[in-house]
Amino acid sequence: MCIVLWLNEESKMSTITIDDKEYKLDDLSDRQKGLAHHCIDLQRKIINTQKDLEQLITCKNAYSNDLVADIKKQEEPQAAE
């Protein structure tokens, strides 16, 4: 099953597509509209969580790289003065 949620210019859901068949949100029952709204809300949360995860991984890698560089620098023989 494939569900595609489309947004109009006002960022309000206007249609959903399920298994290549398009449905107007206005034609759905209240329960179906509620389920569709849950799907779009969760879709947004997944996208935002993926972005957050990418940022966290990038920051973790930066700290890891900084730690490794700092340790390697400490292990270098001291230059004669």
N, C-alpha and C positions, 0 to 999 in steps of 0.2 A: 504494500500500500504506500502510495506517495501522496503527501499532502503539501500543497503549495499555498502560501498565504500572500496575497497581494495587497499593497497599500496604495491608497490614492494620494493626491498631492497634499491633503490635509493630515496625512499620516493616520488616517482612519481606515480600517479594513473595509474593503468594498466587495471583494470576491475571494472565494477559496477554490482551489482546484484539488480534487481527489481522484486519483487514478485517471488523469487526463480529462475529467469532466468538471466544468466550471459551474460553481453555484454562487448566486448573489446572496450576500449576507442578509439582505432584507427579506429574502424568501425563506430563510431558515426559522425554525421554532426558537423560542427564547432559550431553551436548554441547549440547542445546537449553537446558537450565537454565543452563549456562555462558554461552551467548550472551545469554540473557535478563538474567543478572546484569551482563554487560558493558553492555548497553543501559541498564539502570537506573543503573549507575555513571556512564556517560557523560551520561545525562540530568541527573543531579545536578550533574556538573561543568559542564555547559552553563549550568544555572540559576545556579550560583555564579559562573561567569565573567561572565555577564550582569550580575549584581549588582556584581561588582568593576568592570566597565567603567562602569556607571552612577556609581559612587563616584568613579572616576578622572576621568570627564568633568565631574562636579560640582566636584571640586577644581581641575581645570584651568581651568574657567570662573571660579571664584573668584579664582585667581591672575591670570588674564587681566584680569578686572574691576579688581582691585587695581592691576595695572600701568598700565592705561589711566587710572584715577583719579589715580594718582601722577604720571604724565606730564602730564596736563591741569592738575593743581595746580601743577606746576613751570612750566608755560607761562603761567600767569596772571600778569598784571602785579603787581608787588609794591605793596602798599598803602603810601601815604606815611605816614611816622611823624611 
